[in-house]
């Protein structure tokens, strides 16, 4: 049983980009890193527990920092950053079975998550020598809110079977949020959101010679009397 459990368990590591959407019009693209564990309930249904670290950011030169919960008047425009640390539990469905000879499969996912965020102000100013400098400053909350919030991640992607024990995946994931506080600014009453695109590697914790029944990927089509499957 222990061997079967490890054979159905995977470790994932990945990286990509994250963008926020909300009240601030000029949005920055930020780097994101993630790692997690997968469990293969069946050949096509998986559970994933994934931690993601990134940052949201943006600005609006039409807003004045001091009038919009910023605490420094040296920067005329309103610029923010918000650290994001997220833990999600999702289920996914593979359309094709990588353990049965397929080289790749599209998949869909959905679940629930918890994340922590902390908005802070980016202050731009010129020093005594006329050089542009930036400082990160704490901001007052636009209204009282909890820095820990729940979200709903949904997404889709594609996985390639590199071997029976290693996969490569390209994934897009959108987070439905229940608050407008990522940017610490409330304009239209709509909740904020953020989404990511990532590329990752998935490694089986206990190596096997093949898949459950037939080797994955190209190996699954060797010495096979059936036509290739793409």
MARMITI-920269 format. One record per residue (C-alpha): residue number from 1; residue in three letters; x, y, z. Coordinates in Angstrom, 2 decimals. Example, Ala and Ser with C-alpha at 12.3 -4.5 7.8 and 13.67 -1.06 7.14 Angstrom:
<kenu><kolfi>1</kolfi><guvo>ala</guvo><u>12.30</u><v>-4.50</v><w>7.80</w></kenu>
<kenu><kolfi>2</kolfi><guvo>ser</guvo><u>13.67</u><v>-1.06</v><w>7.14</w></kenu>
This chain:
<kenu><kolfi>1</kolfi><guvo>unk</guvo><u>0.00</u><v>0.00</v><w>0.00</w></kenu>
<kenu><kolfi>2</kolfi><guvo>unk</guvo><u>2.84</u><v>2.41</v><w>0.83</w></kenu>
<kenu><kolfi>3</kolfi><guvo>unk</guvo><u>4.41</u><v>1.81</v><w>-2.55</w></kenu>
<kenu><kolfi>4</kolfi><guvo>unk</guvo><u>1.09</u><v>2.42</v><w>-4.31</w></kenu>
<kenu><kolfi>5</kolfi><guvo>unk</guvo><u>0.55</u><v>5.63</v><w>-2.32</w></kenu>
<kenu><kolfi>6</kolfi><guvo>unk</guvo><u>3.98</u><v>6.98</v><w>-3.30</w></kenu>
<kenu><kolfi>7</kolfi><guvo>unk</guvo><u>3.52</u><v>5.96</v><w>-6.92</w></kenu>
<kenu><kolfi>8</kolfi><guvo>unk</guvo><u>0.31</u><v>7.96</v><w>-7.06</w></kenu>
<kenu><kolfi>9</kolfi><guvo>unk</guvo><u>1.86</u><v>10.99</v><w>-5.35</w></kenu>
<kenu><kolfi>10</kolfi><guvo>unk</guvo><u>3.78</u><v>13.78</v><w>-7.09</w></kenu>
<kenu><kolfi>11</kolfi><guvo>unk</guvo><u>5.83</u><v>16.86</v><w>-6.25</w></kenu>
<kenu><kolfi>12</kolfi><guvo>unk</guvo><u>5.41</u><v>20.02</v><w>-8.35</w></kenu>
<kenu><kolfi>13</kolfi><guvo>unk</guvo><u>7.57</u><v>23.10</v><w>-8.80</w></kenu>
<kenu><kolfi>14</kolfi><guvo>unk</guvo><u>6.87</u><v>25.95</v><w>-11.18</w></kenu>
<kenu><kolfi>15</kolfi><guvo>unk</guvo><u>7.20</u><v>29.60</v><w>-12.05</w></kenu>
<kenu><kolfi>16</kolfi><guvo>unk</guvo><u>5.38</u><v>32.18</v><w>-14.11</w></kenu>
<kenu><kolfi>17</kolfi><guvo>unk</guvo><u>3.65</u><v>35.54</v><w>-13.97</w></kenu>
<kenu><kolfi>18</kolfi><guvo>unk</guvo><u>0.74</u><v>37.04</v><w>-12.03</w></kenu>
<kenu><kolfi>19</kolfi><guvo>unk</guvo><u>-1.48</u><v>40.06</v><w>-12.77</w></kenu>
<kenu><kolfi>20</kolfi><guvo>unk</guvo><u>-4.09</u><v>41.72</v><w>-10.62</w></kenu>
<kenu><kolfi>21</kolfi><guvo>unk</guvo><u>-7.33</u><v>43.32</v><w>-11.79</w></kenu>
<kenu><kolfi>22</kolfi><guvo>unk</guvo><u>-9.24</u><v>45.94</v><w>-9.84</w></kenu>
<kenu><kolfi>23</kolfi><guvo>unk</guvo><u>-9.80</u><v>49.68</v><w>-9.49</w></kenu>
<kenu><kolfi>24</kolfi><guvo>unk</guvo><u>-6.30</u><v>50.76</v><w>-10.54</w></kenu>
<kenu><kolfi>25</kolfi><guvo>unk</guvo><u>-5.95</u><v>51.07</v><w>-14.35</w></kenu>
<kenu><kolfi>26</kolfi><guvo>unk</guvo><u>-2.18</u><v>50.68</v><w>-14.82</w></kenu>
<kenu><kolfi>27</kolfi><guvo>unk</guvo><u>-1.33</u><v>47.11</v><w>-13.80</w></kenu>
<kenu><kolfi>28</kolfi><guvo>unk</guvo><u>2.12</u><v>45.55</v><w>-13.39</w></kenu>
<kenu><kolfi>29</kolfi><guvo>unk</guvo><u>3.04</u><v>41.99</v><w>-14.33</w></kenu>
<kenu><kolfi>30</kolfi><guvo>unk</guvo><u>4.84</u><v>40.27</v><w>-11.47</w></kenu>
<kenu><kolfi>31</kolfi><guvo>unk</guvo><u>6.86</u><v>37.06</v><w>-11.18</w></kenu>
<kenu><kolfi>32</kolfi><guvo>unk</guvo><u>5.29</u><v>34.12</v><w>-9.34</w></kenu>
<kenu><kolfi>33</kolfi><guvo>unk</guvo><u>6.74</u><v>30.91</v><w>-7.90</w></kenu>
<kenu><kolfi>34</kolfi><guvo>unk</guvo><u>4.91</u><v>27.82</v><w>-6.69</w></kenu>
<kenu><kolfi>35</kolfi><guvo>unk</guvo><u>5.40</u><v>24.34</v><w>-5.34</w></kenu>
<kenu><kolfi>36</kolfi><guvo>unk</guvo><u>3.03</u><v>21.66</v><w>-4.15</w></kenu>
<kenu><kolfi>37</kolfi><guvo>unk</guvo><u>1.98</u><v>18.04</v><w>-3.97</w></kenu>
<kenu><kolfi>38</kolfi><guvo>unk</guvo><u>-0.43</u><v>16.05</v><w>-6.15</w></kenu>
<kenu><kolfi>39</kolfi><guvo>unk</guvo><u>-2.32</u><v>12.86</v><w>-5.52</w></kenu>
<kenu><kolfi>40</kolfi><guvo>unk</guvo><u>-3.70</u><v>10.71</v><w>-8.32</w></kenu>
<kenu><kolfi>41</kolfi><guvo>unk</guvo><u>-7.18</u><v>9.55</v><w>-7.23</w></kenu>
<kenu><kolfi>42</kolfi><guvo>unk</guvo><u>-7.66</u><v>7.89</v><w>-10.62</w></kenu>
<kenu><kolfi>43</kolfi><guvo>unk</guvo><u>-5.75</u><v>8.02</v><w>-13.89</w></kenu>
<kenu><kolfi>44</kolfi><guvo>unk</guvo><u>-7.68</u><v>11.17</v><w>-14.82</w></kenu>
<kenu><kolfi>45</kolfi><guvo>unk</guvo><u>-8.73</u><v>12.79</v><w>-11.52</w></kenu>
<kenu><kolfi>46</kolfi><guvo>unk</guvo><u>-6.09</u><v>14.46</v><w>-9.36</w></kenu>
<kenu><kolfi>47</kolfi><guvo>unk</guvo><u>-5.95</u><v>16.52</v><w>-6.15</w></kenu>
<kenu><kolfi>48</kolfi><guvo>unk</guvo><u>-3.39</u><v>19.34</v><w>-5.83</w></kenu>
<kenu><kolfi>49</kolfi><guvo>unk</guvo><u>-2.26</u><v>21.29</v><w>-2.76</w></kenu>
<kenu><kolfi>50</kolfi><guvo>unk</guvo><u>-0.17</u><v>24.21</v><w>-4.07</w></kenu>
<kenu><kolfi>51</kolfi><guvo>unk</guvo><u>1.54</u><v>27.19</v><w>-2.42</w></kenu>
<kenu><kolfi>52</kolfi><guvo>unk</guvo><u>2.10</u><v>30.28</v><w>-4.58</w></kenu>
<kenu><kolfi>53</kolfi><guvo>unk</guvo><u>4.12</u><v>33.40</v><w>-3.73</w></kenu>
<kenu><kolfi>54</kolfi><guvo>unk</guvo><u>3.84</u><v>36.56</v><w>-5.81</w></kenu>
<kenu><kolfi>55</kolfi><guvo>unk</guvo><u>2.93</u><v>40.23</v><w>-5.76</w></kenu>
<kenu><kolfi>56</kolfi><guvo>unk</guvo><u>0.23</u><v>42.46</v><w>-7.21</w></kenu>
<kenu><kolfi>57</kolfi><guvo>unk</guvo><u>1.04</u><v>45.99</v><w>-8.33</w></kenu>
<kenu><kolfi>58</kolfi><guvo>unk</guvo><u>-0.19</u><v>48.97</v><w>-10.24</w></kenu>
<kenu><kolfi>59</kolfi><guvo>unk</guvo><u>-0.73</u><v>52.69</v><w>-10.19</w></kenu>
<kenu><kolfi>60</kolfi><guvo>unk</guvo><u>-2.80</u><v>55.68</v><w>-11.24</w></kenu>
<kenu><kolfi>61</kolfi><guvo>unk</guvo><u>-1.10</u><v>59.02</v><w>-11.75</w></kenu>
<kenu><kolfi>62</kolfi><guvo>unk</guvo><u>-4.53</u><v>60.74</v><w>-11.57</w></kenu>
<kenu><kolfi>63</kolfi><guvo>unk</guvo><u>-4.89</u><v>59.80</v><w>-7.90</w></kenu>
<kenu><kolfi>64</kolfi><guvo>unk</guvo><u>-3.04</u><v>61.60</v><w>-5.11</w></kenu>
<kenu><kolfi>65</kolfi><guvo>unk</guvo><u>-1.35</u><v>59.39</v><w>-2.52</w></kenu>
<kenu><kolfi>66</kolfi><guvo>unk</guvo><u>-2.28</u><v>61.52</v><w>0.48</w></kenu>
<kenu><kolfi>67</kolfi><guvo>unk</guvo><u>-5.96</u><v>61.65</v><w>-0.53</w></kenu>
<kenu><kolfi>68</kolfi><guvo>unk</guvo><u>-6.24</u><v>57.91</v><w>-1.13</w></kenu>
<kenu><kolfi>69</kolfi><guvo>unk</guvo><u>-4.79</u><v>56.36</v><w>2.03</w></kenu>
<kenu><kolfi>70</kolfi><guvo>unk</guvo><u>-1.16</u><v>56.91</v><w>1.05</w></kenu>
<kenu><kolfi>71</kolfi><guvo>unk</guvo><u>0.94</u><v>58.43</v><w>3.81</w></kenu>
<kenu><kolfi>72</kolfi><guvo>unk</guvo><u>3.56</u><v>60.38</v><w>1.88</w></kenu>
<kenu><kolfi>73</kolfi><guvo>unk</guvo><u>3.01</u><v>63.49</v><w>-0.25</w></kenu>
<kenu><kolfi>74</kolfi><guvo>unk</guvo><u>6.37</u><v>63.32</v><w>-2.04</w></kenu>
<kenu><kolfi>75</kolfi><guvo>unk</guvo><u>4.87</u><v>61.10</v><w>-4.74</w></kenu>
<kenu><kolfi>76</kolfi><guvo>unk</guvo><u>2.10</u><v>62.80</v><w>-6.70</w></kenu>
<kenu><kolfi>77</kolfi><guvo>unk</guvo><u>0.49</u><v>59.62</v><w>-8.05</w></kenu>
<kenu><kolfi>78</kolfi><guvo>unk</guvo><u>-0.97</u><v>56.62</v><w>-6.27</w></kenu>
<kenu><kolfi>79</kolfi><guvo>unk</guvo><u>1.20</u><v>53.50</v><w>-6.68</w></kenu>
<kenu><kolfi>80</kolfi><guvo>unk</guvo><u>0.79</u><v>50.28</v><w>-4.71</w></kenu>
<kenu><kolfi>81</kolfi><guvo>unk</guvo><u>2.24</u><v>46.82</v><w>-4.28</w></kenu>
<kenu><kolfi>82</kolfi><guvo>unk</guvo><u>0.65</u><v>43.94</v><w>-2.40</w></kenu>
<kenu><kolfi>83</kolfi><guvo>unk</guvo><u>2.47</u><v>40.78</v><w>-1.36</w></kenu>
<kenu><kolfi>84</kolfi><guvo>unk</guvo><u>0.43</u><v>37.63</v><w>-2.01</w></kenu>
<kenu><kolfi>85</kolfi><guvo>unk</guvo><u>0.96</u><v>34.26</v><w>-0.33</w></kenu>
<kenu><kolfi>86</kolfi><guvo>unk</guvo><u>-1.60</u><v>31.67</v><w>-1.34</w></kenu>
<kenu><kolfi>87</kolfi><guvo>unk</guvo><u>-2.46</u><v>28.05</v><w>-0.53</w></kenu>
<kenu><kolfi>88</kolfi><guvo>unk</guvo><u>-5.02</u><v>26.31</v><w>-2.76</w></kenu>
<kenu><kolfi>89</kolfi><guvo>unk</guvo><u>-6.61</u><v>22.88</v><w>-2.78</w></kenu>
<kenu><kolfi>90</kolfi><guvo>unk</guvo><u>-7.95</u><v>21.99</v><w>-6.20</w></kenu>
<kenu><kolfi>91</kolfi><guvo>unk</guvo><u>-9.24</u><v>19.01</v><w>-8.09</w></kenu>
<kenu><kolfi>92</kolfi><guvo>unk</guvo><u>-8.41</u><v>18.49</v><w>-11.76</w></kenu>
<kenu><kolfi>93</kolfi><guvo>unk</guvo><u>-9.69</u><v>16.32</v><w>-14.57</w></kenu>
<kenu><kolfi>94</kolfi><guvo>unk</guvo><u>-7.42</u><v>15.09</v><w>-17.38</w></kenu>
<kenu><kolfi>95</kolfi><guvo>unk</guvo><u>-9.18</u><v>14.53</v><w>-20.68</w></kenu>
<kenu><kolfi>96</kolfi><guvo>unk</guvo><u>-6.66</u><v>11.88</v><w>-21.73</w></kenu>
<kenu><kolfi>97</kolfi><guvo>unk</guvo><u>-4.84</u><v>9.28</v><w>-19.65</w></kenu>
<kenu><kolfi>98</kolfi><guvo>unk</guvo><u>-1.08</u><v>9.85</v><w>-19.56</w></kenu>
<kenu><kolfi>99</kolfi><guvo>unk</guvo><u>-0.68</u><v>6.47</v><w>-17.88</w></kenu>
<kenu><kolfi>100</kolfi><guvo>unk</guvo><u>-2.16</u><v>4.74</v><w>-20.90</w></kenu>
<kenu><kolfi>101</kolfi><guvo>unk</guvo><u>0.10</u><v>5.86</v><w>-23.71</w></kenu>
<kenu><kolfi>102</kolfi><guvo>unk</guvo><u>-1.04</u><v>9.43</v><w>-24.41</w></kenu>
<kenu><kolfi>103</kolfi><guvo>unk</guvo><u>1.74</u><v>11.99</v><w>-24.87</w></kenu>
<kenu><kolfi>104</kolfi><guvo>unk</guvo><u>-0.28</u><v>14.97</v><w>-23.63</w></kenu>
<kenu><kolfi>105</kolfi><guvo>unk</guvo><u>-3.63</u><v>15.92</v><w>-22.13</w></kenu>
<kenu><kolfi>106</kolfi><guvo>unk</guvo><u>-5.62</u><v>19.11</v><w>-21.60</w></kenu>
<kenu><kolfi>107</kolfi><guvo>unk</guvo><u>-7.19</u><v>19.46</v><w>-18.15</w></kenu>
<kenu><kolfi>108</kolfi><guvo>unk</guvo><u>-9.51</u><v>21.66</v><w>-16.12</w></kenu>
<kenu><kolfi>109</kolfi><guvo>unk</guvo><u>-9.32</u><v>22.48</v><w>-12.42</w></kenu>
<kenu><kolfi>110</kolfi><guvo>unk</guvo><u>-11.28</u><v>24.15</v><w>-9.63</w></kenu>
<kenu><kolfi>111</kolfi><guvo>unk</guvo><u>-11.28</u><v>24.33</v><w>-5.86</w></kenu>
<kenu><kolfi>112</kolfi><guvo>unk</guvo><u>-10.81</u><v>26.67</v><w>-2.91</w></kenu>
<kenu><kolfi>113</kolfi><guvo>unk</guvo><u>-7.93</u><v>28.60</v><w>-1.43</w></kenu>
<kenu><kolfi>114</kolfi><guvo>unk</guvo><u>-6.77</u><v>30.93</v><w>1.30</w></kenu>
<kenu><kolfi>115</kolfi><guvo>unk</guvo><u>-4.36</u><v>33.80</v><w>0.76</w></kenu>
<kenu><kolfi>116</kolfi><guvo>unk</guvo><u>-2.65</u><v>36.58</v><w>2.67</w></kenu>
<kenu><kolfi>117</kolfi><guvo>unk</guvo><u>-2.04</u><v>40.02</v><w>1.18</w></kenu>
<kenu><kolfi>118</kolfi><guvo>unk</guvo><u>-0.64</u><v>43.28</v><w>2.50</w></kenu>
<kenu><kolfi>119</kolfi><guvo>unk</guvo><u>-0.88</u><v>46.46</v><w>0.39</w></kenu>
<kenu><kolfi>120</kolfi><guvo>unk</guvo><u>1.87</u><v>49.02</v><w>0.72</w></kenu>
<kenu><kolfi>121</kolfi><guvo>unk</guvo><u>2.65</u><v>52.32</v><w>-0.94</w></kenu>
<kenu><kolfi>122</kolfi><guvo>unk</guvo><u>5.38</u><v>52.90</v><w>-3.51</w></kenu>
<kenu><kolfi>123</kolfi><guvo>unk</guvo><u>6.68</u><v>56.44</v><w>-3.13</w></kenu>
<kenu><kolfi>124</kolfi><guvo>unk</guvo><u>8.61</u><v>58.02</v><w>-6.01</w></kenu>
<kenu><kolfi>125</kolfi><guvo>unk</guvo><u>10.65</u><v>61.15</v><w>-5.37</w></kenu>
<kenu><kolfi>126</kolfi><guvo>unk</guvo><u>13.81</u><v>62.96</v><w>-6.39</w></kenu>
<kenu><kolfi>127</kolfi><guvo>unk</guvo><u>16.68</u><v>63.11</v><w>-3.94</w></kenu>
<kenu><kolfi>128</kolfi><guvo>unk</guvo><u>18.94</u><v>66.12</v><w>-3.39</w></kenu>
<kenu><kolfi>129</kolfi><guvo>unk</guvo><u>20.99</u><v>65.19</v><w>-6.49</w></kenu>
<kenu><kolfi>130</kolfi><guvo>unk</guvo><u>17.91</u><v>65.00</v><w>-8.69</w></kenu>
<kenu><kolfi>131</kolfi><guvo>unk</guvo><u>17.95</u><v>61.21</v><w>-9.00</w></kenu>
<kenu><kolfi>132</kolfi><guvo>unk</guvo><u>14.61</u><v>59.34</v><w>-8.96</w></kenu>
<kenu><kolfi>133</kolfi><guvo>unk</guvo><u>14.20</u><v>57.09</v><w>-5.95</w></kenu>
<kenu><kolfi>134</kolfi><guvo>unk</guvo><u>11.49</u><v>54.72</v><w>-4.74</w></kenu>
<kenu><kolfi>135</kolfi><guvo>unk</guvo><u>10.53</u><v>53.74</v><w>-1.21</w></kenu>
<kenu><kolfi>136</kolfi><guvo>unk</guvo><u>8.01</u><v>51.24</v><w>0.14</w></kenu>
<kenu><kolfi>137</kolfi><guvo>unk</guvo><u>5.77</u><v>52.68</v><w>2.83</w></kenu>
<kenu><kolfi>138</kolfi><guvo>unk</guvo><u>2.99</u><v>51.14</v><w>4.91</w></kenu>
<kenu><kolfi>139</kolfi><guvo>unk</guvo><u>-0.52</u><v>52.39</v><w>4.10</w></kenu>
<kenu><kolfi>140</kolfi><guvo>unk</guvo><u>-3.58</u><v>52.91</v><w>6.25</w></kenu>
<kenu><kolfi>141</kolfi><guvo>unk</guvo><u>-6.41</u><v>50.56</v><w>5.35</w></kenu>
<kenu><kolfi>142</kolfi><guvo>unk</guvo><u>-9.01</u><v>52.23</v><w>3.18</w></kenu>
<kenu><kolfi>143</kolfi><guvo>unk</guvo><u>-11.53</u><v>50.59</v><w>5.53</w></kenu>
<kenu><kolfi>144</kolfi><guvo>unk</guvo><u>-11.05</u><v>47.80</v><w>8.10</w></kenu>
<kenu><kolfi>145</kolfi><guvo>unk</guvo><u>-10.37</u><v>44.43</v><w>6.47</w></kenu>
<kenu><kolfi>146</kolfi><guvo>unk</guvo><u>-8.69</u><v>41.12</v><w>7.25</w></kenu>
<kenu><kolfi>147</kolfi><guvo>unk</guvo><u>-5.40</u><v>40.38</v><w>5.48</w></kenu>
<kenu><kolfi>148</kolfi><guvo>unk</guvo><u>-6.41</u><v>36.70</v><w>5.29</w></kenu>
<kenu><kolfi>149</kolfi><guvo>unk</guvo><u>-9.12</u><v>35.98</v><w>2.74</w></kenu>
<kenu><kolfi>150</kolfi><guvo>unk</guvo><u>-10.69</u><v>33.06</v><w>0.86</w></kenu>
<kenu><kolfi>151</kolfi><guvo>unk</guvo><u>-10.70</u><v>32.67</v><w>-2.91</w></kenu>
<kenu><kolfi>152</kolfi><guvo>unk</guvo><u>-11.95</u><v>30.29</v><w>-5.59</w></kenu>
<kenu><kolfi>153</kolfi><guvo>unk</guvo><u>-9.30</u><v>29.20</v><w>-8.13</w></kenu>
<kenu><kolfi>154</kolfi><guvo>unk</guvo><u>-10.45</u><v>27.94</v><w>-11.53</w></kenu>
<kenu><kolfi>155</kolfi><guvo>unk</guvo><u>-8.29</u><v>27.19</v><w>-14.51</w></kenu>
<kenu><kolfi>156</kolfi><guvo>unk</guvo><u>-7.20</u><v>25.04</v><w>-17.38</w></kenu>
<kenu><kolfi>157</kolfi><guvo>unk</guvo><u>-3.94</u><v>23.76</v><w>-18.75</w></kenu>
<kenu><kolfi>158</kolfi><guvo>unk</guvo><u>-2.10</u><v>21.12</v><w>-20.70</w></kenu>
<kenu><kolfi>159</kolfi><guvo>unk</guvo><u>0.31</u><v>18.44</v><w>-19.48</w></kenu>
<kenu><kolfi>160</kolfi><guvo>unk</guvo><u>2.97</u><v>16.55</v><w>-21.43</w></kenu>
<kenu><kolfi>161</kolfi><guvo>unk</guvo><u>4.23</u><v>13.15</v><w>-20.34</w></kenu>
<kenu><kolfi>162</kolfi><guvo>unk</guvo><u>8.01</u><v>13.46</v><w>-20.56</w></kenu>
<kenu><kolfi>163</kolfi><guvo>unk</guvo><u>8.40</u><v>9.99</v><w>-19.04</w></kenu>
<kenu><kolfi>164</kolfi><guvo>unk</guvo><u>6.46</u><v>7.62</v><w>-16.84</w></kenu>
<kenu><kolfi>165</kolfi><guvo>unk</guvo><u>7.57</u><v>9.66</v><w>-13.82</w></kenu>
<kenu><kolfi>166</kolfi><guvo>unk</guvo><u>7.91</u><v>13.24</v><w>-15.08</w></kenu>
<kenu><kolfi>167</kolfi><guvo>unk</guvo><u>5.42</u><v>15.67</v><w>-16.59</w></kenu>
<kenu><kolfi>168</kolfi><guvo>unk</guvo><u>5.59</u><v>19.22</v><w>-17.91</w></kenu>
<kenu><kolfi>169</kolfi><guvo>unk</guvo><u>2.54</u><v>21.46</v><w>-17.54</w></kenu>
<kenu><kolfi>170</kolfi><guvo>unk</guvo><u>1.41</u><v>24.87</v><w>-18.79</w></kenu>
<kenu><kolfi>171</kolfi><guvo>unk</guvo><u>-1.41</u><v>26.28</v><w>-16.68</w></kenu>
<kenu><kolfi>172</kolfi><guvo>unk</guvo><u>-3.61</u><v>29.35</v><w>-16.49</w></kenu>
<kenu><kolfi>173</kolfi><guvo>unk</guvo><u>-5.42</u><v>29.96</v><w>-13.20</w></kenu>
<kenu><kolfi>174</kolfi><guvo>unk</guvo><u>-7.96</u><v>32.67</v><w>-12.32</w></kenu>
<kenu><kolfi>175</kolfi><guvo>unk</guvo><u>-8.86</u><v>33.56</v><w>-8.71</w></kenu>
<kenu><kolfi>176</kolfi><guvo>unk</guvo><u>-12.35</u><v>34.74</v><w>-7.82</w></kenu>
<kenu><kolfi>177</kolfi><guvo>unk</guvo><u>-12.04</u><v>37.05</v><w>-4.80</w></kenu>
<kenu><kolfi>178</kolfi><guvo>unk</guvo><u>-14.61</u><v>38.35</v><w>-2.32</w></kenu>
<kenu><kolfi>179</kolfi><guvo>unk</guvo><u>-13.11</u><v>41.75</v><w>-1.50</w></kenu>
<kenu><kolfi>180</kolfi><guvo>unk</guvo><u>-11.90</u><v>44.95</v><w>-3.23</w></kenu>
<kenu><kolfi>181</kolfi><guvo>unk</guvo><u>-8.86</u><v>45.50</v><w>-1.01</w></kenu>
<kenu><kolfi>182</kolfi><guvo>unk</guvo><u>-5.88</u><v>44.11</v><w>-2.96</w></kenu>
<kenu><kolfi>183</kolfi><guvo>unk</guvo><u>-5.03</u><v>47.67</v><w>-4.13</w></kenu>
<kenu><kolfi>184</kolfi><guvo>unk</guvo><u>-6.32</u><v>49.33</v><w>-0.92</w></kenu>
<kenu><kolfi>185</kolfi><guvo>unk</guvo><u>-8.57</u><v>51.49</v><w>-3.08</w></kenu>
<kenu><kolfi>186</kolfi><guvo>unk</guvo><u>-12.34</u><v>51.31</v><w>-3.61</w></kenu>
<kenu><kolfi>187</kolfi><guvo>unk</guvo><u>-13.83</u><v>52.95</v><w>-6.69</w></kenu>
<kenu><kolfi>188</kolfi><guvo>unk</guvo><u>-16.67</u><v>51.02</v><w>-8.31</w></kenu>
<kenu><kolfi>189</kolfi><guvo>unk</guvo><u>-17.69</u><v>48.57</v><w>-5.58</w></kenu>
<kenu><kolfi>190</kolfi><guvo>unk</guvo><u>-16.53</u><v>45.53</v><w>-7.57</w></kenu>
<kenu><kolfi>191</kolfi><guvo>unk</guvo><u>-14.29</u><v>42.88</v><w>-6.05</w></kenu>
<kenu><kolfi>192</kolfi><guvo>unk</guvo><u>-10.69</u><v>42.58</v><w>-7.19</w></kenu>
<kenu><kolfi>193</kolfi><guvo>unk</guvo><u>-9.24</u><v>39.46</v><w>-8.82</w></kenu>
<kenu><kolfi>194</kolfi><guvo>unk</guvo><u>-5.91</u><v>38.09</v><w>-9.96</w></kenu>
<kenu><kolfi>195</kolfi><guvo>unk</guvo><u>-4.73</u><v>35.45</v><w>-12.37</w></kenu>
<kenu><kolfi>196</kolfi><guvo>unk</guvo><u>-1.51</u><v>33.64</v><w>-13.22</w></kenu>
<kenu><kolfi>197</kolfi><guvo>unk</guvo><u>0.15</u><v>31.76</v><w>-16.06</w></kenu>
<kenu><kolfi>198</kolfi><guvo>unk</guvo><u>2.78</u><v>29.23</v><w>-15.04</w></kenu>
<kenu><kolfi>199</kolfi><guvo>unk</guvo><u>5.08</u><v>26.55</v><w>-16.39</w></kenu>
<kenu><kolfi>200</kolfi><guvo>unk</guvo><u>5.93</u><v>23.69</v><w>-14.08</w></kenu>
<kenu><kolfi>201</kolfi><guvo>unk</guvo><u>7.44</u><v>20.24</v><w>-13.70</w></kenu>
<kenu><kolfi>202</kolfi><guvo>unk</guvo><u>5.71</u><v>17.35</v><w>-11.90</w></kenu>
<kenu><kolfi>203</kolfi><guvo>unk</guvo><u>7.75</u><v>14.46</v><w>-10.47</w></kenu>
<kenu><kolfi>204</kolfi><guvo>unk</guvo><u>6.40</u><v>11.13</v><w>-9.22</w></kenu>
<kenu><kolfi>205</kolfi><guvo>unk</guvo><u>7.60</u><v>10.48</v><w>-5.66</w></kenu>
<kenu><kolfi>206</kolfi><guvo>unk</guvo><u>8.27</u><v>6.78</v><w>-6.27</w></kenu>
<kenu><kolfi>207</kolfi><guvo>unk</guvo><u>9.53</u><v>5.91</v><w>-9.74</w></kenu>
<kenu><kolfi>208</kolfi><guvo>unk</guvo><u>7.84</u><v>3.23</v><w>-11.75</w></kenu>
<kenu><kolfi>209</kolfi><guvo>unk</guvo><u>8.91</u><v>1.47</v><w>-14.94</w></kenu>
<kenu><kolfi>210</kolfi><guvo>unk</guvo><u>5.66</u><v>2.43</v><w>-16.66</w></kenu>
<kenu><kolfi>211</kolfi><guvo>unk</guvo><u>2.18</u><v>3.67</v><w>-16.04</w></kenu>
<kenu><kolfi>212</kolfi><guvo>unk</guvo><u>-0.67</u><v>1.77</v><w>-14.44</w></kenu>
<kenu><kolfi>213</kolfi><guvo>unk</guvo><u>-1.14</u><v>-0.79</v><w>-17.17</w></kenu>
<kenu><kolfi>214</kolfi><guvo>unk</guvo><u>1.07</u><v>0.72</v><w>-19.92</w></kenu>
<kenu><kolfi>215</kolfi><guvo>unk</guvo><u>4.05</u><v>3.06</v><w>-19.86</w></kenu>
<kenu><kolfi>216</kolfi><guvo>unk</guvo><u>3.34</u><v>6.76</v><w>-20.34</w></kenu>
<kenu><kolfi>217</kolfi><guvo>unk</guvo><u>4.30</u><v>8.90</v><w>-23.31</w></kenu>
<kenu><kolfi>218</kolfi><guvo>unk</guvo><u>6.31</u><v>7.50</v><w>-26.19</w></kenu>
<kenu><kolfi>219</kolfi><guvo>unk</guvo><u>7.18</u><v>4.38</v><w>-24.24</w></kenu>
<kenu><kolfi>220</kolfi><guvo>unk</guvo><u>3.51</u><v>3.48</v><w>-24.20</w></kenu>
<kenu><kolfi>221</kolfi><guvo>unk</guvo><u>3.53</u><v>3.02</v><w>-27.95</w></kenu>
<kenu><kolfi>222</kolfi><guvo>unk</guvo><u>6.60</u><v>0.79</v><w>-28.19</w></kenu>
<kenu><kolfi>223</kolfi><guvo>unk</guvo><u>5.95</u><v>-2.85</v><w>-29.07</w></kenu>
<kenu><kolfi>224</kolfi><guvo>unk</guvo><u>2.26</u><v>-2.05</v><w>-29.33</w></kenu>
<kenu><kolfi>225</kolfi><guvo>unk</guvo><u>0.00</u><v>-3.52</v><w>-31.98</w></kenu>
<kenu><kolfi>226</kolfi><guvo>unk</guvo><u>-2.32</u><v>-0.51</v><w>-31.85</w></kenu>
<kenu><kolfi>227</kolfi><guvo>unk</guvo><u>-1.87</u><v>2.69</v><w>-33.89</w></kenu>
<kenu><kolfi>228</kolfi><guvo>unk</guvo><u>-0.17</u><v>5.71</v><w>-32.28</w></kenu>
<kenu><kolfi>229</kolfi><guvo>unk</guvo><u>-2.39</u><v>7.91</v><w>-30.15</w></kenu>
<kenu><kolfi>230</kolfi><guvo>unk</guvo><u>-1.96</u><v>11.72</v><w>-30.35</w></kenu>
